[in-house]
Amino acid sequence: MELRQCPYDSTEIEAESWSGGSVLLICPRCGAAWEWHGAWIRRVRAPERAEVMRAAAARPPQETDRRGAPTMRA
Ligand SMILES: [Zn+2]
């Protein structure tokens, strides 16, 4: 498993090596951080709620279809 995009705002995540062979993954947008070590990922810092809300609002409508209806394609 690999985390490349922030699950909260789809921003590309930055990785830096951490102690003990772990990798620290940081979202530069909302500030959320994860510790990635081999097969597991653990969140070490929660995202900034205001930034996540802003990202969700800015997303194109087809990605956040809240109507629940299937998208029709011609
Ligand atoms: Zn983020």
N, CA, C, O and the ligand as a Tripos MOL2 file, in Angstrom:
@<TRIPOS>MOLECULE
protein
  297   295    75     0     0
PROTEIN
NO_CHARGES

@<TRIPOS>ATOM
      1 N           0.8440   -1.1960    0.0000 N.3       1 MET1
      2 CA          0.0000    0.0000    0.0000 C.3       1 MET1
      3 C           0.8760    1.2420    0.0000 C.2       1 MET1
      4 O           1.9020    1.3120    0.6780 O.2       1 MET1
      5 N           0.4460    2.1970   -0.7670 N.am      2 GLU2
      6 CA          1.2160    3.4260   -0.8620 C.3       2 GLU2
      7 C           0.2670    4.6160   -0.8950 C.2       2 GLU2
      8 O          -0.7630    4.5940   -1.5690 O.2       2 GLU2
      9 N           0.6280    5.6290   -0.1710 N.am      3 LEU3
     10 CA         -0.2060    6.8160   -0.1040 C.3       3 LEU3
     11 C           0.4680    7.9130   -0.9220 C.2       3 LEU3
     12 O           1.5390    8.4050   -0.5650 O.2       3 LEU3
     13 N          -0.1690    8.2810   -2.0110 N.am      4 ARG4
     14 CA          0.4160    9.3050   -2.8730 C.3       4 ARG4
     15 C          -0.3820   10.5990   -2.8550 C.2       4 ARG4
     16 O           0.1490   11.6830   -3.0990 O.2       4 ARG4
     17 N          -1.6740   10.4610   -2.5590 N.am      5 GLN5
     18 CA         -2.5230   11.6380   -2.5290 C.3       5 GLN5
     19 C          -3.2350   11.7120   -1.1920 C.2       5 GLN5
     20 O          -3.6040   10.6920   -0.6090 O.2       5 GLN5
     21 N          -3.4180   12.9150   -0.7230 N.am      6 CYS6
     22 CA         -4.1350   13.0950    0.5300 C.3       6 CYS6
     23 C          -5.5800   12.6340    0.3630 C.2       6 CYS6
     24 O          -6.2500   13.0610   -0.5770 O.2       6 CYS6
     25 N          -6.0880   11.7550    1.2690 N.am      7 PRO7
     26 CA         -7.4680   11.2940    1.1570 C.3       7 PRO7
     27 C          -8.4860   12.3930    1.4590 C.2       7 PRO7
     28 O          -9.6710   12.2380    1.1670 O.2       7 PRO7
     29 N          -8.0310   13.4930    2.0390 N.am      8 TYR8
     30 CA         -8.9490   14.5710    2.4150 C.3       8 TYR8
     31 C          -9.1110   15.6080    1.3220 C.2       8 TYR8
     32 O         -10.2080   16.1280    1.1190 O.2       8 TYR8
     33 N          -8.0180   15.9190    0.6040 N.am      9 ASP9
     34 CA         -8.1020   16.9800   -0.3960 C.3       9 ASP9
     35 C          -7.4190   16.6440   -1.7140 C.2       9 ASP9
     36 O          -7.3040   17.5040   -2.5880 O.2       9 ASP9
     37 N          -6.9660   15.4060   -1.8680 N.am     10 SER10
     38 CA         -6.3660   14.9290   -3.1150 C.3      10 SER10
     39 C          -5.0750   15.6480   -3.5090 C.2      10 SER10
     40 O          -4.6520   15.5930   -4.6630 O.2      10 SER10
     41 N          -4.4680   16.3060   -2.5590 N.am     11 THR11
     42 CA         -3.1970   16.9590   -2.8280 C.3      11 THR11
     43 C          -2.0820   15.9190   -2.8180 C.2      11 THR11
     44 O          -2.1140   14.9660   -2.0390 O.2      11 THR11
     45 N          -1.1080   16.1090   -3.6810 N.am     12 GLU12
     46 CA          0.0130   15.1710   -3.7150 C.3      12 GLU12
     47 C           0.8100   15.2700   -2.4240 C.2      12 GLU12
     48 O           1.1470   16.3610   -1.9640 O.2      12 GLU12
     49 N           1.1020   14.1220   -1.8580 N.am     13 ILE13
     50 CA          1.7410   14.0650   -0.5500 C.3      13 ILE13
     51 C           3.2560   14.0820   -0.6570 C.2      13 ILE13
     52 O           3.8400   13.5090   -1.5760 O.2      13 ILE13
     53 N           3.8650   14.7410    0.2850 N.am     14 GLU14
     54 CA          5.3210   14.7960    0.3390 C.3      14 GLU14
     55 C           5.8320   13.7560    1.3260 C.2      14 GLU14
     56 O           5.2560   13.5580    2.3960 O.2      14 GLU14
     57 N           6.9180   13.0980    0.9510 N.am     15 ALA15
     58 CA          7.4690   12.0490    1.8090 C.3      15 ALA15
     59 C           8.8660   12.4300    2.2730 C.2      15 ALA15
     60 O           9.6740   12.9550    1.5070 O.2      15 ALA15
     61 N           9.1260   12.1570    3.5310 N.am     16 GLU16
     62 CA         10.4900   12.3260    4.0220 C.3      16 GLU16
     63 C          10.8200   11.1740    4.9550 C.2      16 GLU16
     64 O           9.9660   10.6840    5.6930 O.2      16 GLU16
     65 N          12.0630   10.7590    4.9080 N.am     17 SER17
     66 CA         12.4320    9.6130    5.7330 C.3      17 SER17
     67 C          12.4650   10.0220    7.1960 C.2      17 SER17
     68 O          12.8350   11.1420    7.5500 O.2      17 SER17
     69 N          12.0660    9.0750    8.0280 N.am     18 TRP18
     70 CA         11.9260    9.3230    9.4430 C.3      18 TRP18
     71 C          12.7950    8.3320   10.1910 C.2      18 TRP18
     72 O          13.5440    7.5740    9.5750 O.2      18 TRP18
     73 N          12.7070    8.3280   11.4690 N.am     19 SER19
     74 CA         13.5360    7.4210   12.2550 C.3      19 SER19
     75 C          13.0740    5.9740   12.1130 C.2      19 SER19
     76 O          11.8980    5.7130   11.8600 O.2      19 SER19
     77 N          13.9950    5.0460   12.2730 N.am     20 GLY20
     78 CA         13.6680    3.6260   12.3120 C.3      20 GLY20
     79 C          13.1620    3.0580   11.0050 C.2      20 GLY20
     80 O          12.4310    2.0680   11.0050 O.2      20 GLY20
     81 N          13.5370    3.6680    9.8830 N.am     21 GLY21
     82 CA         13.1260    3.1320    8.5890 C.3      21 GLY21
     83 C          11.7180    3.5190    8.1860 C.2      21 GLY21
     84 O          11.2300    3.0750    7.1470 O.2      21 GLY21
     85 N          11.0600    4.3330    8.9820 N.am     22 SER22
     86 CA          9.7350    4.8050    8.6180 C.3      22 SER22
     87 C           9.8440    5.9760    7.6540 C.2      22 SER22
     88 O          10.8880    6.6160    7.5310 O.2      22 SER22
     89 N           8.7400    6.2340    6.9780 N.am     23 VAL23
     90 CA          8.6600    7.3950    6.1040 C.3      23 VAL23
     91 C           7.5400    8.2730    6.6510 C.2      23 VAL23
     92 O           6.4620    7.7850    6.9900 O.2      23 VAL23
     93 N           7.8080    9.5580    6.7310 N.am     24 LEU24
     94 CA          6.7800   10.4880    7.1770 C.3      24 LEU24
     95 C           6.1470   11.1050    5.9380 C.2      24 LEU24
     96 O           6.8280   11.7140    5.1130 O.2      24 LEU24
     97 N           4.8260   10.9390    5.8200 N.am     25 LEU25
     98 CA          4.0860   11.4790    4.6860 C.3      25 LEU25
     99 C           3.3070   12.6880    5.1720 C.2      25 LEU25
    100 O           2.5780   12.6190    6.1620 O.2      25 LEU25
    101 N           3.4690   13.7900    4.4640 N.am     26 ILE26
    102 CA          2.8240   15.0270    4.8910 C.3      26 ILE26
    103 C           2.0490   15.6340    3.7310 C.2      26 ILE26
    104 O           2.5600   15.7520    2.6170 O.2      26 ILE26
    105 N           0.8080   16.0170    4.0100 N.am     27 CYS27
    106 CA          0.0420   16.7570    3.0140 C.3      27 CYS27
    107 C           0.3800   18.2390    3.1820 C.2      27 CYS27
    108 O           0.1350   18.8170    4.2410 O.2      27 CYS27
    109 N           0.9420   18.8530    2.1380 N.am     28 PRO28
    110 CA          1.3300   20.2660    2.2640 C.3      28 PRO28
    111 C           0.1330   21.1980    2.3340 C.2      28 PRO28
    112 O           0.2780   22.3670    2.6910 O.2      28 PRO28
    113 N          -1.0310   20.6990    2.0030 N.am     29 ARG29
    114 CA         -2.2120   21.5570    1.9890 C.3      29 ARG29
    115 C          -2.9140   21.6230    3.3510 C.2      29 ARG29
    116 O          -3.0870   22.6990    3.9230 O.2      29 ARG29
    117 N          -3.3160   20.4480    3.8570 N.am     30 CYS30
    118 CA         -4.0880   20.4590    5.0990 C.3      30 CYS30
    119 C          -3.2350   20.1230    6.3240 C.2      30 CYS30
    120 O          -3.6990   20.2230    7.4600 O.2      30 CYS30
    121 N          -1.9920   19.7270    6.0830 N.am     31 GLY31
    122 CA         -1.1020   19.4800    7.2120 C.3      31 GLY31
    123 C          -1.2370   18.1170    7.8480 C.2      31 GLY31
    124 O          -0.5780   17.8360    8.8490 O.2      31 GLY31
    125 N          -2.0830   17.2570    7.2860 N.am     32 ALA32
    126 CA         -2.2070   15.9050    7.8260 C.3      32 ALA32
    127 C          -0.8970   15.1530    7.6080 C.2      32 ALA32
    128 O          -0.2010   15.3730    6.6170 O.2      32 ALA32
    129 N          -0.5740   14.2710    8.5380 N.am     33 ALA33
    130 CA          0.6800   13.5300    8.4220 C.3      33 ALA33
    131 C           0.4560   12.0720    8.7820 C.2      33 ALA33
    132 O          -0.3530   11.7450    9.6500 O.2      33 ALA33
    133 N           1.1890   11.2040    8.0970 N.am     34 TRP34
    134 CA          1.1070    9.7700    8.3410 C.3      34 TRP34
    135 C           2.5120    9.2150    8.4860 C.2      34 TRP34
    136 O           3.4620    9.6770    7.8550 O.2      34 TRP34
    137 N           2.6060    8.2130    9.3370 N.am     35 GLU35
    138 CA          3.8530    7.4700    9.4230 C.3      35 GLU35
    139 C           3.6670    6.1950    8.6100 C.2      35 GLU35
    140 O           2.7340    5.4270    8.8470 O.2      35 GLU35
    141 N           4.5420    5.9830    7.6720 N.am     36 TRP36
    142 CA          4.4400    4.8230    6.7920 C.3      36 TRP36
    143 C           5.6210    3.9210    7.0520 C.2      36 TRP36
    144 O           6.7730    4.3300    6.9070 O.2      36 TRP36
    145 N           5.3360    2.7020    7.4350 N.am     37 HIS37
    146 CA          6.4110    1.7670    7.7510 C.3      37 HIS37
    147 C           6.0530    0.4170    7.1530 C.2      37 HIS37
    148 O           5.2530   -0.3260    7.7230 O.2      37 HIS37
    149 N           6.6340    0.1030    6.0220 N.am     38 GLY38
    150 CA          6.3860   -1.1900    5.3830 C.3      38 GLY38
    151 C           4.9370   -1.3860    5.0290 C.2      38 GLY38
    152 O           4.4210   -0.6970    4.1500 O.2      38 GLY38
    153 N           4.2630   -2.3060    5.6880 N.am     39 ALA39
    154 CA          2.9130   -2.6950    5.3120 C.3      39 ALA39
    155 C           1.8330   -1.8430    5.9630 C.2      39 ALA39
    156 O           0.6590   -1.9530    5.6110 O.2      39 ALA39
    157 N           2.2190   -0.9980    6.9090 N.am     40 TRP40
    158 CA          1.1590   -0.2590    7.5900 C.3      40 TRP40
    159 C           1.3650    1.2520    7.5450 C.2      40 TRP40
    160 O           2.4860    1.7490    7.4370 O.2      40 TRP40
    161 N           0.2600    1.9500    7.6300 N.am     41 ILE41
    162 CA          0.2830    3.4090    7.6780 C.3      41 ILE41
    163 C          -0.5300    3.8520    8.8810 C.2      41 ILE41
    164 O          -1.6240    3.3430    9.1260 O.2      41 ILE41
    165 N           0.0050    4.7900    9.6190 N.am     42 ARG42
    166 CA         -0.6680    5.2780   10.8280 C.3      42 ARG42
    167 C          -0.7110    6.7990   10.7390 C.2      42 ARG42
    168 O           0.3010    7.4390   10.4540 O.2      42 ARG42
    169 N          -1.8620    7.3610   10.9770 N.am     43 ARG43
    170 CA         -1.9620    8.8190   10.9230 C.3      43 ARG43
    171 C          -1.3940    9.4040   12.1950 C.2      43 ARG43
    172 O          -1.7520    8.9860   13.2960 O.2      43 ARG43
    173 N          -0.5110   10.3660   12.0460 N.am     44 VAL44
    174 CA          0.1130   10.9710   13.2200 C.3      44 VAL44
    175 C          -0.3420   12.4170   13.4320 C.2      44 VAL44
    176 O          -0.1250   12.9860   14.5020 O.2      44 VAL44
    177 N          -0.9680   13.0080   12.4210 N.am     45 ARG45
    178 CA         -1.4750   14.3680   12.6060 C.3      45 ARG45
    179 C          -2.7660   14.5340   11.8180 C.2      45 ARG45
    180 O          -2.8320   14.1830   10.6400 O.2      45 ARG45
    181 N          -3.7650   15.0580   12.4550 N.am     46 ALA46
    182 CA         -5.0600   15.2500   11.8280 C.3      46 ALA46
    183 C          -5.0090   16.4110   10.8390 C.2      46 ALA46
    184 O          -4.2140   17.3370   10.9970 O.2      46 ALA46
    185 N          -5.8650   16.3540    9.8200 N.am     47 PRO47
    186 CA         -5.8890   17.4470    8.8500 C.3      47 PRO47
    187 C          -6.5320   18.7020    9.4270 C.2      47 PRO47
    188 O          -7.3200   18.6410   10.3700 O.2      47 PRO47
    189 N          -6.1820   19.8220    8.8480 N.am     48 GLU48
    190 CA         -6.8200   21.0820    9.2190 C.3      48 GLU48
    191 C          -8.2130   21.0970    8.6010 C.2      48 GLU48
    192 O          -8.3640   21.0720    7.3790 O.2      48 GLU48
    193 N          -9.2240   21.1390    9.4590 N.am     49 ARG49
    194 CA        -10.5950   20.9740    8.9950 C.3      49 ARG49
    195 C         -11.0030   22.0390    7.9730 C.2      49 ARG49
    196 O         -11.6680   21.7220    6.9870 O.2      49 ARG49
    197 N         -10.6210   23.2720    8.1930 N.am     50 ALA50
    198 CA        -11.0080   24.3620    7.2960 C.3      50 ALA50
    199 C         -10.4430   24.1500    5.8940 C.2      50 ALA50
    200 O         -11.0900   24.4520    4.8910 O.2      50 ALA50
    201 N          -9.2260   23.6250    5.8490 N.am     51 GLU51
    202 CA         -8.5810   23.4050    4.5470 C.3      51 GLU51
    203 C          -9.2400   22.2510    3.8010 C.2      51 GLU51
    204 O          -9.3660   22.2960    2.5780 O.2      51 GLU51
    205 N          -9.6640   21.2140    4.5320 N.am     52 VAL52
    206 CA        -10.3550   20.0880    3.9180 C.3      52 VAL52
    207 C         -11.7010   20.5400    3.3450 C.2      52 VAL52
    208 O         -12.0880   20.1230    2.2540 O.2      52 VAL52
    209 N         -12.4030   21.3880    4.0820 N.am     53 MET53
    210 CA        -13.6900   21.9110    3.6230 C.3      53 MET53
    211 C         -13.5130   22.7320    2.3620 C.2      53 MET53
    212 O         -14.3110   22.6460    1.4290 O.2      53 MET53
    213 N         -12.4400   23.5420    2.3460 N.am     54 ARG54
    214 CA        -12.1690   24.3980    1.2020 C.3      54 ARG54
    215 C         -11.8470   23.5540   -0.0330 C.2      54 ARG54
    216 O         -12.2840   23.8700   -1.1390 O.2      54 ARG54
    217 N         -11.0930   22.4970    0.1620 N.am     55 ALA55
    218 CA        -10.7320   21.6170   -0.9490 C.3      55 ALA55
    219 C         -11.9700   20.9120   -1.5030 C.2      55 ALA55
    220 O         -12.1140   20.7580   -2.7160 O.2      55 ALA55
    221 N         -12.8540   20.4900   -0.6130 N.am     56 ALA56
    222 CA        -14.0710   19.8000   -1.0410 C.3      56 ALA56
    223 C         -14.9640   20.7390   -1.8470 C.2      56 ALA56
    224 O         -15.6020   20.3200   -2.8130 O.2      56 ALA56
    225 N         -15.0080   22.0000   -1.4500 N.am     57 ALA57
    226 CA        -15.8430   22.9800   -2.1340 C.3      57 ALA57
    227 C         -15.2870   23.3250   -3.5030 C.2      57 ALA57
    228 O         -16.0380   23.6630   -4.4180 O.2      57 ALA57
    229 N         -13.9690   23.2380   -3.6450 N.am     58 ALA58
    230 CA        -13.3170   23.6220   -4.8950 C.3      58 ALA58
    231 C         -13.2850   22.4910   -5.9050 C.2      58 ALA58
    232 O         -12.9550   22.7060   -7.0720 O.2      58 ALA58
    233 N         -13.6270   21.2820   -5.4630 N.am     59 ARG59
    234 CA        -13.5570   20.1230   -6.3360 C.3      59 ARG59
    235 C         -14.6230   20.2010   -7.4300 C.2      59 ARG59
    236 O         -15.7180   20.7080   -7.1870 O.2      59 ARG59
    237 N         -14.3160   19.7100   -8.6180 N.am     60 PRO60
    238 CA        -15.3350   19.7190   -9.6750 C.3      60 PRO60
    239 C         -16.5300   18.8640   -9.2940 C.2      60 PRO60
    240 O         -16.3730   17.8760   -8.5770 O.2      60 PRO60
    241 N         -17.7350   19.2250   -9.7610 N.am     61 PRO61
    242 CA        -18.9670   18.5440   -9.3390 C.3      61 PRO61
    243 C         -18.9820   17.0500   -9.6330 C.2      61 PRO61
    244 O         -19.5870   16.2960   -8.8710 O.2      61 PRO61
    245 N         -18.3510   16.5970  -10.6920 N.am     62 GLN62
    246 CA        -18.4140   15.1700  -11.0240 C.3      62 GLN62
    247 C         -17.6770   14.3060  -10.0150 C.2      62 GLN62
    248 O         -17.9240   13.1040   -9.9250 O.2      62 GLN62
    249 N         -16.7730   14.9160   -9.2570 N.am     63 GLU63
    250 CA        -16.0490   14.1350   -8.2600 C.3      63 GLU63
    251 C         -16.8170   14.0390   -6.9410 C.2      63 GLU63
    252 O         -16.6670   13.0770   -6.1880 O.2      63 GLU63
    253 N         -17.6200   15.0250   -6.6850 N.am     64 THR64
    254 CA        -18.4040   15.0020   -5.4510 C.3      64 THR64
    255 C         -19.8880   15.0690   -5.8010 C.2      64 THR64
    256 O         -20.5570   16.0740   -5.5600 O.2      64 THR64
    257 N         -20.3770   13.9930   -6.3650 N.am     65 ASP65
    258 CA        -21.7840   13.9290   -6.7380 C.3      65 ASP65
    259 C         -22.5970   13.5600   -5.5070 C.2      65 ASP65
    260 O         -22.6660   12.3940   -5.1180 O.2      65 ASP65
    261 N         -23.2040   14.5600   -4.9070 N.am     66 ARG66
    262 CA        -23.9210   14.3180   -3.6600 C.3      66 ARG66
    263 C         -25.3890   13.9690   -3.9030 C.2      66 ARG66
    264 O         -26.1250   13.7030   -2.9530 O.2      66 ARG66
    265 N         -25.8220   13.9660   -5.1690 N.am     67 ARG67
    266 CA        -27.2130   13.6530   -5.4510 C.3      67 ARG67
    267 C         -27.4740   12.1590   -5.3540 C.2      67 ARG67
    268 O         -28.6130   11.7330   -5.1640 O.2      67 ARG67
    269 N         -26.4280   11.3710   -5.4850 N.am     68 GLY68
    270 CA        -26.5870    9.9340   -5.3570 C.3      68 GLY68
    271 C         -27.0810    9.2590   -6.6170 C.2      68 GLY68
    272 O         -27.2450    8.0400   -6.6390 O.2      68 GLY68
    273 N         -27.3170   10.0120   -7.6490 N.am     69 ALA69
    274 CA        -27.8030    9.4200   -8.8980 C.3      69 ALA69
    275 C         -26.6040    9.0060   -9.7560 C.2      69 ALA69
    276 O         -25.5660    9.6690   -9.7510 O.2      69 ALA69
    277 N         -26.7590    7.9150  -10.4830 N.am     70 PRO70
    278 CA        -25.6570    7.5060  -11.3610 C.3      70 PRO70
    279 C         -25.4560    8.5180  -12.4810 C.2      70 PRO70
    280 O         -26.4160    9.0720  -13.0160 O.2      70 PRO70
    281 N         -24.2100    8.7460  -12.8230 N.am     71 THR71
    282 CA        -23.8970    9.7300  -13.8510 C.3      71 THR71
    283 C         -24.1890    9.1490  -15.2360 C.2      71 THR71
    284 O         -23.7090    8.0690  -15.5780 O.2      71 THR71
    285 N         -24.9510    9.8500  -15.9980 N.am     72 MET72
    286 CA        -25.2870    9.3990  -17.3530 C.3      72 MET72
    287 C         -24.2110    9.8510  -18.3130 C.2      72 MET72
    288 O         -23.8070   11.0140  -18.3050 O.2      72 MET72
    289 N         -23.7580    8.9510  -19.1240 N.am     73 ARG73
    290 CA        -22.7670    9.2970  -20.1440 C.3      73 ARG73
    291 C         -23.3170    8.9520  -21.5190 C.2      73 ARG73
    292 O         -23.7980    7.8410  -21.7380 O.2      73 ARG73
    293 N         -23.2470    9.8880  -22.4330 N.am     74 ALA74
    294 CA        -23.7760    9.6740  -23.7800 C.3      74 ALA74
    295 C         -22.7980    8.8500  -24.6220 C.2      74 ALA74
    296 O         -23.0720    8.5680  -25.7890 O.2      74 ALA74
    297 ZN         -4.5190   17.1020    2.7600 Zn       75 ZN75
@<TRIPOS>BOND
     1     1     2 1
     2     2     3 1
     3     3     4 2
     4     3     5 am
     5     5     6 1
     6     6     7 1
     7     7     8 2
     8     7     9 am
     9     9    10 1
    10    10    11 1
    11    11    12 2
    12    11    13 am
    13    13    14 1
    14    14    15 1
    15    15    16 2
    16    15    17 am
    17    17    18 1
    18    18    19 1
    19    19    20 2
    20    19    21 am
    21    21    22 1
    22    22    23 1
    23    23    24 2
    24    23    25 am
    25    25    26 1
    26    26    27 1
    27    27    28 2
    28    27    29 am
    29    29    30 1
    30    30    31 1
    31    31    32 2
    32    31    33 am
    33    33    34 1
    34    34    35 1
    35    35    36 2
    36    35    37 am
    37    37    38 1
    38    38    39 1
    39    39    40 2
    40    39    41 am
    41    41    42 1
    42    42    43 1
    43    43    44 2
    44    43    45 am
    45    45    46 1
    46    46    47 1
    47    47    48 2
    48    47    49 am
    49    49    50 1
    50    50    51 1
    51    51    52 2
    52    51    53 am
    53    53    54 1
    54    54    55 1
    55    55    56 2
    56    55    57 am
    57    57    58 1
    58    58    59 1
    59    59    60 2
    60    59    61 am
    61    61    62 1
    62    62    63 1
    63    63    64 2
    64    63    65 am
    65    65    66 1
    66    66    67 1
    67    67    68 2
    68    67    69 am
    69    69    70 1
    70    70    71 1
    71    71    72 2
    72    71    73 am
    73    73    74 1
    74    74    75 1
    75    75    76 2
    76    75    77 am
    77    77    78 1
    78    78    79 1
    79    79    80 2
    80    79    81 am
    81    81    82 1
    82    82    83 1
    83    83    84 2
    84    83    85 am
    85    85    86 1
    86    86    87 1
    87    87    88 2
    88    87    89 am
    89    89    90 1
    90    90    91 1
    91    91    92 2
    92    91    93 am
    93    93    94 1
    94    94    95 1
    95    95    96 2
    96    95    97 am
    97    97    98 1
    98    98    99 1
    99    99   100 2
   100    99   101 am
   101   101   102 1
   102   102   103 1
   103   103   104 2
   104   103   105 am
   105   105   106 1
   106   106   107 1
   107   107   108 2
   108   107   109 am
   109   109   110 1
   110   110   111 1
   111   111   112 2
   112   111   113 am
   113   113   114 1
   114   114   115 1
   115   115   116 2
   116   115   117 am
   117   117   118 1
   118   118   119 1
   119   119   120 2
   120   119   121 am
   121   121   122 1
   122   122   123 1
   123   123   124 2
   124   123   125 am
   125   125   126 1
   126   126   127 1
   127   127   128 2
   128   127   129 am
   129   129   130 1
   130   130   131 1
   131   131   132 2
   132   131   133 am
   133   133   134 1
   134   134   135 1
   135   135   136 2
   136   135   137 am
   137   137   138 1
   138   138   139 1
   139   139   140 2
   140   139   141 am
   141   141   142 1
   142   142   143 1
   143   143   144 2
   144   143   145 am
   145   145   146 1
   146   146   147 1
   147   147   148 2
   148   147   149 am
   149   149   150 1
   150   150   151 1
   151   151   152 2
   152   151   153 am
   153   153   154 1
   154   154   155 1
   155   155   156 2
   156   155   157 am
   157   157   158 1
   158   158   159 1
   159   159   160 2
   160   159   161 am
   161   161   162 1
   162   162   163 1
   163   163   164 2
   164   163   165 am
   165   165   166 1
   166   166   167 1
   167   167   168 2
   168   167   169 am
   169   169   170 1
   170   170   171 1
   171   171   172 2
   172   171   173 am
   173   173   174 1
   174   174   175 1
   175   175   176 2
   176   175   177 am
   177   177   178 1
   178   178   179 1
   179   179   180 2
   180   179   181 am
   181   181   182 1
   182   182   183 1
   183   183   184 2
   184   183   185 am
   185   185   186 1
   186   186   187 1
   187   187   188 2
   188   187   189 am
   189   189   190 1
   190   190   191 1
   191   191   192 2
   192   191   193 am
   193   193   194 1
   194   194   195 1
   195   195   196 2
   196   195   197 am
   197   197   198 1
   198   198   199 1
   199   199   200 2
   200   199   201 am
   201   201   202 1
   202   202   203 1
   203   203   204 2
   204   203   205 am
   205   205   206 1
   206   206   207 1
   207   207   208 2
   208   207   209 am
   209   209   210 1
   210   210   211 1
   211   211   212 2
   212   211   213 am
   213   213   214 1
   214   214   215 1
   215   215   216 2
   216   215   217 am
   217   217   218 1
   218   218   219 1
   219   219   220 2
   220   219   221 am
   221   221   222 1
   222   222   223 1
   223   223   224 2
   224   223   225 am
   225   225   226 1
   226   226   227 1
   227   227   228 2
   228   227   229 am
   229   229   230 1
   230   230   231 1
   231   231   232 2
   232   231   233 am
   233   233   234 1
   234   234   235 1
   235   235   236 2
   236   235   237 am
   237   237   238 1
   238   238   239 1
   239   239   240 2
   240   239   241 am
   241   241   242 1
   242   242   243 1
   243   243   244 2
   244   243   245 am
   245   245   246 1
   246   246   247 1
   247   247   248 2
   248   247   249 am
   249   249   250 1
   250   250   251 1
   251   251   252 2
   252   251   253 am
   253   253   254 1
   254   254   255 1
   255   255   256 2
   256   255   257 am
   257   257   258 1
   258   258   259 1
   259   259   260 2
   260   259   261 am
   261   261   262 1
   262   262   263 1
   263   263   264 2
   264   263   265 am
   265   265   266 1
   266   266   267 1
   267   267   268 2
   268   267   269 am
   269   269   270 1
   270   270   271 1
   271   271   272 2
   272   271   273 am
   273   273   274 1
   274   274   275 1
   275   275   276 2
   276   275   277 am
   277   277   278 1
   278   278   279 1
   279   279   280 2
   280   279   281 am
   281   281   282 1
   282   282   283 1
   283   283   284 2
   284   283   285 am
   285   285   286 1
   286   286   287 1
   287   287   288 2
   288   287   289 am
   289   289   290 1
   290   290   291 1
   291   291   292 2
   292   291   293 am
   293   293   294 1
   294   294   295 1
   295   295   296 2
@<TRIPOS>SUBSTRUCTURE
     1 MET1         2 RESIDUE 1 A MET
     2 GLU2         6 RESIDUE 1 A GLU
     3 LEU3        10 RESIDUE 1 A LEU
     4 ARG4        14 RESIDUE 1 A ARG
     5 GLN5        18 RESIDUE 1 A GLN
     6 CYS6        22 RESIDUE 1 A CYS
     7 PRO7        26 RESIDUE 1 A PRO
     8 TYR8        30 RESIDUE 1 A TYR
     9 ASP9        34 RESIDUE 1 A ASP
    10 SER10       38 RESIDUE 1 A SER
    11 THR11       42 RESIDUE 1 A THR
    12 GLU12       46 RESIDUE 1 A GLU
    13 ILE13       50 RESIDUE 1 A ILE
    14 GLU14       54 RESIDUE 1 A GLU
    15 ALA15       58 RESIDUE 1 A ALA
    16 GLU16       62 RESIDUE 1 A GLU
    17 SER17       66 RESIDUE 1 A SER
    18 TRP18       70 RESIDUE 1 A TRP
    19 SER19       74 RESIDUE 1 A SER
    20 GLY20       78 RESIDUE 1 A GLY
    21 GLY21       82 RESIDUE 1 A GLY
    22 SER22       86 RESIDUE 1 A SER
    23 VAL23       90 RESIDUE 1 A VAL
    24 LEU24       94 RESIDUE 1 A LEU
    25 LEU25       98 RESIDUE 1 A LEU
    26 ILE26      102 RESIDUE 1 A ILE
    27 CYS27      106 RESIDUE 1 A CYS
    28 PRO28      110 RESIDUE 1 A PRO
    29 ARG29      114 RESIDUE 1 A ARG
    30 CYS30      118 RESIDUE 1 A CYS
    31 GLY31      122 RESIDUE 1 A GLY
    32 ALA32      126 RESIDUE 1 A ALA
    33 ALA33      130 RESIDUE 1 A ALA
    34 TRP34      134 RESIDUE 1 A TRP
    35 GLU35      138 RESIDUE 1 A GLU
    36 TRP36      142 RESIDUE 1 A TRP
    37 HIS37      146 RESIDUE 1 A HIS
    38 GLY38      150 RESIDUE 1 A GLY
    39 ALA39      154 RESIDUE 1 A ALA
    40 TRP40      158 RESIDUE 1 A TRP
    41 ILE41      162 RESIDUE 1 A ILE
    42 ARG42      166 RESIDUE 1 A ARG
    43 ARG43      170 RESIDUE 1 A ARG
    44 VAL44      174 RESIDUE 1 A VAL
    45 ARG45      178 RESIDUE 1 A ARG
    46 ALA46      182 RESIDUE 1 A ALA
    47 PRO47      186 RESIDUE 1 A PRO
    48 GLU48      190 RESIDUE 1 A GLU
    49 ARG49      194 RESIDUE 1 A ARG
    50 ALA50      198 RESIDUE 1 A ALA
    51 GLU51      202 RESIDUE 1 A GLU
    52 VAL52      206 RESIDUE 1 A VAL
    53 MET53      210 RESIDUE 1 A MET
    54 ARG54      214 RESIDUE 1 A ARG
    55 ALA55      218 RESIDUE 1 A ALA
    56 ALA56      222 RESIDUE 1 A ALA
    57 ALA57      226 RESIDUE 1 A ALA
    58 ALA58      230 RESIDUE 1 A ALA
    59 ARG59      234 RESIDUE 1 A ARG
    60 PRO60      238 RESIDUE 1 A PRO
    61 PRO61      242 RESIDUE 1 A PRO
    62 GLN62      246 RESIDUE 1 A GLN
    63 GLU63      250 RESIDUE 1 A GLU
    64 THR64      254 RESIDUE 1 A THR
    65 ASP65      258 RESIDUE 1 A ASP
    66 ARG66      262 RESIDUE 1 A ARG
    67 ARG67      266 RESIDUE 1 A ARG
    68 GLY68      270 RESIDUE 1 A GLY
    69 ALA69      274 RESIDUE 1 A ALA
    70 PRO70      278 RESIDUE 1 A PRO
    71 THR71      282 RESIDUE 1 A THR
    72 MET72      286 RESIDUE 1 A MET
    73 ARG73      290 RESIDUE 1 A ARG
    74 ALA74      294 RESIDUE 1 A ALA
    75 ZN75       297 GROUP 0 **** ****
